[in-house]
Amino acid sequence: NEISFPKKINFFEAKNCKKICDIDISRFNIENKRYTTLKRSLLIKFLLDKIPPEKVKNNVEVTGIEHGDKIKLSLSNNSTEEFDYIVVSDGIFSKTKSIILARDTSPKFFNSVALRGIIKNIDSNDISIYLGPNFHFVIYPVNQNNEFNFISIIRKKINNNEIFDQNIFENSVFLKSLCNEIYQKTSLNLENKLKNIKSFPVYVSEKFEDLNYKNIYFIGDALFTFPPSFAQGASQSIESGKEVFEEIQNKTDSFYEKRRLKVKKINWRSKLNHFAFHLSNPVLIFLRNLILKKLVYNKNFLDKYLGNIYRN
């Protein structure tokens, strides 16, 4: 009961909750490989349980690197360690990446803010995406106990001082203003139903870095940060981790070339999705909905647009 296997993605107009169409994502499942949703904390626990506790060092950062027969890392606890391979996965603002590349590799602000919360007792076991002018929100099950994640992406311009002030995104007045912005633009009754509400700025990578470092692998957001769409960030983190394992195991040297091609494909789709989800012009919205209704029945399109992403 701790995980869920949604079978469809339902698209709605946020304003009136009128259903546009749905996509049968179960058709992309292969044997025991199914589209799965779960709590982030459960996934992290699952991954950490596979690592012996003595191998994990908490609250330690990389402060320097030397390349030789082995990779020598200087750490923030004044120790040094040598490794055959390094896998960098410390997120969007990867300090390790900046140290290795010897320059700032910070992503850019995407003129959007994410609002996240938990909601219960929704009458659906599938993923629901609500499209509105300059925003969209997604509700999806995280287990089989009627618990759902709520995530909204709201287009919003914020000045540089505010972007880097974490207190703003934790401020109750700011959180309430974001919630009210959603409540006023949808007929779905969400007021007083969202719990554990949090917000954060959305960042994206400007380009795929030239990463020709022997035995050093960047994965997840440390490699490339996508515009949020269809949870591709999490899936690509897991997929790239698997590819690193196979690369080391098979002693090949094609990881970055394969990643470059995949990232280019997914980034283009993510930007297109983000644009289409946030349309505000009534004529364009009508055309979008009409096109969506046609495309969800086009098997070849779905296989190329989604199948190539979720089938590795």
Secondary structure as UniProt FT lines:
FT   STRAND          3..4
FT   STRAND          8..13
FT   TURN            14..16
FT   STRAND          19..24
FT   HELIX           25..28
FT   TURN            31..32
FT   STRAND          37..38
FT   HELIX           40..48
FT   TURN            49..50
FT   HELIX           53..55
FT   TURN            58..59
FT   STRAND          62..67
FT   STRAND          71..75
FT   TURN            76..77
FT   STRAND          80..83
FT   STRAND          86..88
FT   TURN            92..93
FT   HELIX           95..101
FT   STRAND          108..120
FT   STRAND          127..132
FT   TURN            133..134
FT   STRAND          135..141
FT   STRAND          147..155
FT   HELIX           160..163
FT   HELIX           166..170
FT   HELIX           172..183
FT   TURN            184..185
FT   TURN            191..193
FT   STRAND          195..204
FT   TURN            214..215
FT   STRAND          216..218
FT   HELIX           220..222
FT   TURN            230..231
FT   HELIX           232..250
FT   HELIX           255..277
FT   HELIX           282..295
FT   TURN            296..297
FT   HELIX           299..302
FT   HELIX           303..307
FT   HELIX           308..310
//
